Amino acid sequence: MTSAAETVDDYLPDDDVVLAARARAAELGCPAVAPSTGAALRFLATTVGAKAVVELGTGAGVSGLYLLRGMAGRGEGGVLTSIDIEPEFHRAARLAFREAGFPAGSTRLILGRAVDVLPRLTTGGYDMVFVDAAKVEYAHYFEQGVQLLRPGGVIAFNDVFGQHRPGDRARRDAEATALRDVARAVALDERLMPALLPVGSGLLAAARLEV
């Protein structure tokens, strides 16, 4: 019997460019967002009219492809700023973006730790922030990421259900605690309108209110 998750992931199947990026992600050992999560990201980017997006965790460029396609869906282009500590991930992502036909100026890839890079970005200057990096640092990403959003902008956290996390027991426990903490913080923050979306391994999204 086909599960609901499989049905959602199959609703909008990946094209050859995304499939190639997924293959490179598997070779590099960096998890890629599920097709349903990617579709949700593309939808959110289009809905908010995103022209300036920050991504924490470039990986092999799979999530970046969805975000860029959502941005391009407005017909106005934009710039995706993507942060990762792994140079080889950036090389794979650049290849994916090039294969998809996006011009070099549509992306800005920054090598470094997100907690160090985020304070250097423009407060209130972004339409969307997507977080898919170290789970134990999600609380830091939350505090810094919300500051980057304009009113009406969206922040989204991937893998909040914490499925299939690698590592030892202590690390898994620390990640589970961090995920619970950020979910609680988002739900209680009066600046935000949150929603927990049951796509992929869980996507926690919240829009910044005009307060």
C-alpha positions in Angstrom: 0.0 0.0 0.0 1.3 3.5 -0.9 1.7 5.7 2.2 0.5 9.3 2.3 4.1 10.6 2.4 4.9 8.7 -0.8 1.8 10.1 -2.5 2.7 13.6 -1.5 6.3 13.2 -2.7 5.1 11.8 -6.0 2.5 14.5 -6.7 5.1 16.8 -8.3 8.0 14.5 -9.4 11.5 15.8 -9.7 12.9 16.7 -13.1 16.3 15.5 -14.4 18.2 18.5 -12.9 16.9 17.9 -9.4 17.5 14.2 -9.7 21.1 14.8 -10.7 21.5 17.1 -7.7 20.0 14.4 -5.5 22.5 11.9 -6.8 25.4 14.2 -6.0 24.0 14.8 -2.5 23.9 11.0 -1.9 27.5 10.7 -3.1 28.6 13.5 -0.8 26.6 12.2 2.1 24.5 15.3 2.6 20.8 14.8 3.1 18.5 16.5 0.6 15.0 17.8 1.2 12.1 15.5 0.2 10.2 16.4 -3.0 7.2 17.4 -0.9 9.3 19.7 1.2 10.9 21.2 -1.9 7.5 21.8 -3.4 6.4 23.6 -0.2 9.6 25.8 -0.3 8.9 26.7 -3.9 5.3 27.5 -3.1 6.3 29.7 -0.1 8.9 31.6 -2.1 6.4 32.3 -4.8 3.6 33.2 -2.4 5.7 35.8 -0.5 7.1 37.2 -3.8 10.6 36.4 -2.6 13.5 38.2 -4.2 16.0 37.9 -1.3 16.3 34.5 0.4 18.8 33.2 2.9 19.4 29.5 3.1 21.3 27.9 6.0 22.8 24.6 4.7 23.6 24.6 1.0 24.1 20.9 0.6 24.3 19.8 -3.0 21.9 22.5 -4.1 18.6 20.5 -4.0 16.7 22.9 -1.7 18.3 25.8 -3.5 16.9 24.7 -6.8 13.3 24.7 -5.3 13.8 28.1 -3.7 15.3 29.7 -6.9 12.4 28.3 -9.0 9.9 29.8 -6.5 11.7 33.1 -6.8 11.9 32.9 -10.6 8.2 32.1 -10.6 7.5 35.8 -9.9 9.2 36.7 -13.2 11.5 39.2 -11.4 14.5 37.0 -10.4 16.2 37.6 -7.1 19.2 36.4 -5.1 19.6 33.3 -3.0 22.2 33.7 -0.3 23.3 30.2 0.8 25.6 29.4 3.7 27.6 26.2 4.3 30.9 25.1 5.9 31.7 22.5 3.2 33.5 23.8 0.0 32.6 20.6 -1.9 28.9 21.2 -1.2 29.2 24.6 -2.7 30.9 23.2 -5.8 28.1 20.7 -6.2 25.4 23.3 -5.7 27.0 25.7 -8.3 26.9 22.8 -10.8 23.2 22.2 -10.0 22.3 25.9 -10.4 24.2 26.1 -13.7 22.5 23.0 -15.0 19.2 24.5 -14.2 20.0 27.6 -16.2 20.2 30.1 -13.4 22.7 33.0 -14.0 25.7 33.3 -11.6 24.3 36.5 -10.2 21.2 34.8 -8.9 23.2 33.1 -6.1 25.6 34.2 -3.4 27.3 31.2 -1.8 29.1 32.0 1.5 31.5 29.6 3.1 31.3 29.6 6.9 29.3 28.8 10.0 25.8 30.2 9.8 25.9 31.6 13.4 28.9 33.7 12.3 27.6 34.8 9.0 24.0 35.7 9.9 24.9 38.7 12.1 26.6 40.3 9.1 23.5 40.2 6.9 21.0 43.1 6.6 18.4 43.3 9.4 14.9 43.2 7.8 16.3 42.8 4.4 15.0 39.4 3.4 11.8 37.8 2.3 12.5 34.3 3.4 15.0 32.3 5.5 15.3 28.5 5.2 17.1 26.6 7.9 18.5 23.1 7.2 21.8 23.1 9.1 23.1 21.9 12.5 20.0 21.0 14.5 21.7 21.8 17.9 22.0 25.4 16.7 18.4 25.9 15.6 17.7 28.2 18.5 20.5 30.6 17.4 19.3 30.4 13.8 15.8 31.3 15.0 16.8 34.4 16.9 19.1 35.6 14.1 16.8 34.5 11.2 13.7 36.3 12.5 15.7 39.5 12.6 16.5 39.2 9.0 12.9 39.1 7.9 10.8 41.9 6.6 7.2 42.1 7.7 5.3 39.3 5.9 8.5 37.4 5.3 8.7 33.7 6.2 11.2 31.6 8.1 11.1 27.8 7.7 13.0 25.0 9.6 13.5 21.6 8.0 13.5 18.2 9.7 11.7 19.3 12.8 10.3 15.8 13.3 14.0 14.7 13.6 13.7 11.5 11.6 16.7 9.3 10.7 19.3 11.5 12.5 22.8 10.1 12.4 25.2 10.2 15.4 25.5 8.8 18.9 22.8 8.8 21.5 24.0 12.0 23.2 23.9 14.0 20.0 20.5 12.6 19.0 19.1 13.6 22.4 20.7 17.1 22.1 19.2 17.6 18.7 15.7 16.4 19.8 15.8 18.9 22.7 16.9 21.7 20.3 14.1 20.9 17.9 11.5 20.9 20.7 12.8 24.2 22.0 12.7 25.9 18.6 9.2 24.6 17.9 8.0 26.0 21.3 9.8 29.3 20.7 8.2 29.7 17.3 4.7 28.9 18.6 5.0 31.4 21.5 6.6 34.3 19.6 4.0 37.0 19.2 5.9 38.4 16.1 5.1 35.2 14.2 2.2 33.3 12.6 3.4 29.7 12.6 2.3 26.4 10.9 3.8 22.9 11.2 3.6 21.3 7.8 3.7 17.4 7.6 5.8 17.3 4.5 9.1 15.3 4.3 10.6 15.1 7.8 8.6 18.1 9.0 8.7 21.7 7.9 8.0 24.4 10.6 7.2 27.7 8.9 6.2 31.0 10.3 5.4 34.4 8.8 6.6 37.6 10.4 3.7 39.8 11.4 3.8 43.6 11.1 4.3 44.3 14.8 
